[in-house]
Amino acid sequence: MISRRRCSATGPKPRAMFECFCPTRRRPPLTLHSARRIDGTQLAKTLRLEVARQATELSASGHRPGLAVLLVGDASASAVYVRNKVRACEEAGIRSILEHLPADISQDALLHRIEVLNRAPDIHGILVQLPLPAHIDSHAVIATIDPAKDVDGFHVANAGALLTGRPNLTPCTPAGVMAMLAHEGVVLRGAEAVVIGASNIVGKPMALLLQAAGATVTLCNSKTRDLGAHTLRADVLVVAAGKAKLIDGSMIKPGAVVIDVGIHRQHDGTLCGDVDFDSAARVAAAVSPVPGGVGPMTIAMLLVNTVRAAELQLKLGVPDVPH
């Protein structure tokens, strides 16, 4: 079982993003066969209250944080995600602008709209909801966003900053996972961490953040042989594979901490993750549920990034967009 102490994971400098919101109350000890649910919903509420406080301070100085969200097309799932993000911004005192663009918009027109937002002084964050229609190159879209306003943390400038150990705007889901681990008091230094899923959005940045915190990291993908041999070594297991109930209790090391990033709708209409929660809970020390785990934290970290982007832009000025 992993040794524990409060707020051991670290985050981007100069702000200890993953530590500063950890509550001071002591957590009960992790015990085998009584896995604790890692409550992302409650932690997200704490984060959002702190973000609201910071946004109020900025607004009082005449600089209300602003986020522009671009939704291309009519995909129902994307529309739900966007509505949740916009509502969270409003509740936190962040000005949000939602632009719903037609599915047949040209790539050039979309890139032009992003360039206009890059120059807007009252917009501190830009988010283009993915996935995009097939005729639009998502890499070109992400590359057009000013890195200082890239609150998703996907731009190569922000990815490179994370790779070199100087993170600025960190992808929201991995950042949320790190905040959850910090809140649970998980000691990452010297721990064996396994990440399943090697996407640019979750898996790769997740591995870099865990490595920066001192963990020994294995990054698995769809081609990994004998996946269980890797997962059974993991003190910390982060599953972002995109396959429902891929991991069950037989693949989990006793006493491990398990973070489930996946979300899927089952035939009966209920939601599940990439981890079979019931069997995992009989083995792990702590498991994040689906829903109520990583999802709320992803939105909370988007708000954190928006306020952080506003603060950095006000302090340093908005850099020119690289071409």
Order of alpha helices (4+ residues) and beta strands (2+ residues): beta-alpha-beta-alpha-beta-alpha-beta-alpha-alpha-alpha-beta-alpha-beta-alpha-beta-beta-beta-beta-alpha-beta-alpha
